[in-house]
Amino acid sequence: MGDEEVVDTSRTDGRTAPRYAPHPYVGGRTPVLRALAAWRMSWPGAPRVIVLTGAPGSGRGRLLTGFLMLCDPEFRTRLPLDELDPATIPPDLPAPAVLRPDGLTAAQLLWTAADHFGLAATRTADLFTELGGREESVTVVVPDLAAAGPVRAAGEPARVVREALAPLAAVPTVQLLTVAPRELAAELTAGLPRGQAQIIDLDAPEWADPDALVAHAATALDPARRAPALPFTTDPQVRGALAGALAARAAGSHLTVKLAVRSALRAPDGFDPTATEQLPATVGQAVDLHARRLGADPQLLRLLLTPLALAEGDGLPRPLWGPLASAVAQRDLSRELAEGTLLTAPFVDPVDTPSGAGADDRPLIRLAHPALAAEIREQLPDVRGAQTRIAMTLLEAVPGQDWSRADPYVRDHLAGHTLAAGLLPQLLTDPGLFAHADPLILRAAVEAVPPQELGAPARTYLRTARLLTRTQATPALRAALLETAFTEDGLTPYAQALHGLGLGLPWRTLWSLPSAGARSATAGVLPGGPAPVPVAVCRVPATAPGAHPLPGGDGAFTVHALADGAPLDAAPEQVVHPTEEERVAAPFGLDRDGRHVHVRDRRTQEVVASVLADSPVLDADLSADGILLLTTERGITARQLLALPPTVPDGPAAAAATGSPGR
């Protein structure tokens, strides 16, 4: 049965049916639905925060989906509301804000909330204050907290609780409903006053619903619900007895029932519905019993499923399954995988994407449930060893170590596998990876490494990563931003390597002056000698190395060769700057906007180049030969813009500055 199917809850045991029909999607859980409906209508005495929890596979996600059907004004019209328990039906209100955490960091989840509620805050800390200042309460639903984070080993769900949900739950005007693992449920509600929060554990006796589990099994076995016609599905009595036995053995686990039914339906040969001792009691037993019934070694099945259990992101591209399974097993499993369709079929699903494939149009696959993946991982004798072999196989698959030609899964998710293997710091020395990998994923992985284990290139990447993720930069812009950052941090070989990637960087950073407190830098020329020397005059604090006080005591200055930043022994009054008329006549002008500087063609008003800084821009100036002097809170950089169209400046300004904002 697909998770989207309606559950048939009609009695097959001769007992009297309940007065009200159960929820057609959930198939039961009436006490929980009553509690959720009371929460939605803010019933007196109802908690403001509810956390649904339970063992993995207990049906938490399905229950929440069924409740949200009742909360959606459009979808609820398709439900038989007149037949349901009125206490389970929330009032006809606008649908709550559903913030899906899948793959998101704590900060991303908060900004998703900010966008939904139209908040004006620019810092995450201010989001809570702004929500708390609202007169009306807001209702927030966060499904499946365990799915948060772009990298599994980074532990993002716990971070989401600490940095997003716990502060959100503390805001008196927020009603919060979420699904969380038990260990996070207690942490989320720990700081709230008595009566404001409730943890609903679906495995606890007061919330468990054995009848719903029987109904789940019966529906999954019913040919009228798309099950195949088999001896144990077409006979109502046999089907009902089998459904009851499956539910009794599964001890509340909807996932165990689901996998057992899949095993029986997809490989019915040899399945005896009366041999109840051969029905699984756990998710792990569902895997092992299926393998034994097909005459296979359960360990072989687990090895075949391991790459999917360790996969990152939305799923694993099918072509990678075989090579990674062989890597984990340390022997060729291509034949076993090719011949093992019936062996693996109950446990593997295609990923439902808009195109049915990944970014490179290859079909993605994953295990049938995260709890199944957790079971496979927990039984691995050496998870780090398996992750290491997977990481090495993925790394060897990069053609000539050219990351622009790497498989998208390899490019974006190798960091997750090396993090789990304890090898990520060794990987963080390749400028090509920094430029091409998804910055959101790579940043999350790098942040999970203890700072003392990171090398200098990784530290530079980490301080730049926020800029990369905020701008959704292309590989070329990522490389350009990193090129400047490497130059600022004295890692010139890494900056030079980025120019060798063939990305067509928009600028080359010539030099950097890490002078905190610098106020400006302007371009000019130093006359004398065989030819005038283009220079930069920098206004810096008096304590800056080599600084000379300005007459009148208004700060200090340094003079540098524009081409390489070499300090020059010259006074600012010796430097010739362009006149205002020359600036206005220059072909290019500058516009400044926060952290952006745009170079504009004065004739067409077209932006021909843009530079983004990682801190607020204090000043900018552009020389006639296209060297941009940028002063930020971090210091001063000189960047040769490579994307400017050729021009021939008129008059004396040819050797001086083209223009700067407001001049």
Order of alpha helices (4+ residues) and beta strands (2+ residues): alpha-beta-alpha-beta-alpha-alpha-beta-alpha-alpha-beta-alpha-beta-alpha-alpha-alpha-alpha-alpha-alpha-beta-alpha-alpha-alpha-beta-beta-alpha-alpha-alpha-alpha-alpha-alpha-alpha-alpha-alpha-beta-beta-beta-beta-beta-beta-alpha-beta-beta-beta-beta-beta-beta-beta
